[in-house]
């Protein structure tokens, strides 16, 4: 268990708590006002405290290999450039995720997502979007607004077609459609 006093480290910029069999993070996490990098991969987290959404200077959140089912509201994370939630148990994304204007890399592969909201088109700085191994049956037309997107991973879903707007992704270098 991560102690509550972890929030007392007001100057902390990087916190790596990976591979510690943690089931939860304390609400005091939100007191780390200078935190830029959070690595909590390979734990047993089922959720994140609401205070996670208060980490306004956070640039990278590496949360892969957990059991996170739901994200708190994160619209205040306007510095977030990297969000890696590979191999969790997400079934939906909060609307606030689509307001993260600095986001450049979003990895959501190996979750349980059935839909991606049209608001995904607001993530105009996105360069990498990995939605592989989910349960997606379609993509919104707004995917074509991601004009900086270079890497689009859609393998292992249930897609039968792509929206015509995918043809507008002029920066696209990699497109994976394996196992649909």
N, C-alpha and C positions, 0 to 999 in steps of 0.2 A: 504494500500500500504506500502510495506517495504521501508524505506528510503535509499537513495543512500549511505549515510554516514555509513551504516552497514559495508561497506568494510574497514572502518577505524580501526576496532577492530582486529588488526594484531595478537593478542595473543589468540583470541577466538578459543576454541577447540570444543565446542558443541553449536549448534544453533538449538533451537526448535521453529519453527514458525507454528506449527500445528494448524488447526482449526481456521484460521483467514480470510477465504474467499478471499485469495490472488489469483489474476488472473495471476500475473507475478512476477518474481524475478529480481532484478536489476543486470546489468552486473558487478557491484561492488562486487557481491558475490565471484567472482574469486580472489579478493584481500585477502580473508581470508586464508592466506597461511598456517596457523596452524590448520585449521578446520579438525577435525577427525570424527565428527558425525553431520549429517544434518537430522533433522526431519521436514518434511513439509507435513505431512499427512493431509487429510481432508480439502484441499483447493480447488481452482478452476483453478489450473495451467493447461495451455494447452501446455506449452513448458518449457524448461529450457534454460537459457542463454548459449551461447557458452562458456562463462567463467566458467561454471560448470566443464568443462573438464580440467580446470587449477588447480583444488583442489587436488594437488598431494599427500597430506597426508590424504585425506578422507578415512576412513575405513568403515563407515556405511552411506548409503543413504536410508532413509525411506521415500518413496514418494507415499505411497498407498492412495487410495481414492482421486484421482485428475482426470484430463481430458487430461493428457499428450498424445499427438499424435505421437511425434517423439523425439528421444534423440539426443543431439549433439554428436560430436566425443568425446570419453571418453578414448582413449588409454593411456593417461597420468595418469590415476587413478590406478596406479599399487599397491597401498596399500588397495584398496577397497576389503573388505571381504564380505560385505552384501549389496545387492541391492534388495530393495523391491518395486516393481511397481504394486502391486496388485490393481485391479480395476482402470485401466486407459483406454486409447483408442489407444494403440500402434497397428499398423498394420505391422510393420517391426522393426528389430533391426539393429543398425549400426554395420558394420563389426568390428569396434573398440571394441565392447563389448566382442568379442571372444578373445581379447588379454589381458584380465584382469586375469593375472596368479594367483593372490591371492584370487580370488573370491571363497567363500565357500558356500554362500547361495544366490540363485537367485530365486526370486518369481515374476513370470510373469502371474499369474492366473487372469482370468477375464479381458482379453484384447481382441484384434481382430487379433491375430497372425495366419497366414495361413501356415507359414513355419518356420523351424529352420534350419539354415545353417549348413553344414558339419563341419564348423570350431568350432562348439560346443565341439568337441572332444579335443580342446586345453585347455579347462577349467578343467585341471586335478586335481585341489584341491576342486572341487565342491562336497559338501556333500548333499546339498538339491537343488533340481530343481523342481519347481512347475510351470507346464504349463497348469494346469486345466482351464476349461471353456474358451477355445480359439476356433479356427477353423482349427486345425491341422488335416491333412488327412494322414500324414506319418511322420516318424522320420528318420533322416539320420543314416546310418550305424555307423558313428563315435560316436554315443551315447555310444557305447560299450567301448570306450576309457576312460570313466569317472570312473576309477577304485576305487575312494574313495566315489562314490555316495552311500548314504545310503537311501535317500528318493526321490522317483520319482513319482510325481503326474501328471497324464495324464487324469484325469476324465473330462467329459463334452467336449470332442472333437469329431472329426469325423474319428477316427482311425479305420481301419478294420483289421490291422495286425501290429505286431511289428517287427523290424528288428531282425534277428537271433543274432546279436551282443549283444542284451540286456542280453543274457545268460552269457556274460562275466563280468557282474557287480557283482563281488564276494562280495562286501561290502553291497549290497542292502538289506535293512531291511524292507522297505515299498514300495509297488507298488500299485498305485490306478488307475484302468482302468474303473471305474464306468461311466456309461452313454456315451459310445462310440457307 
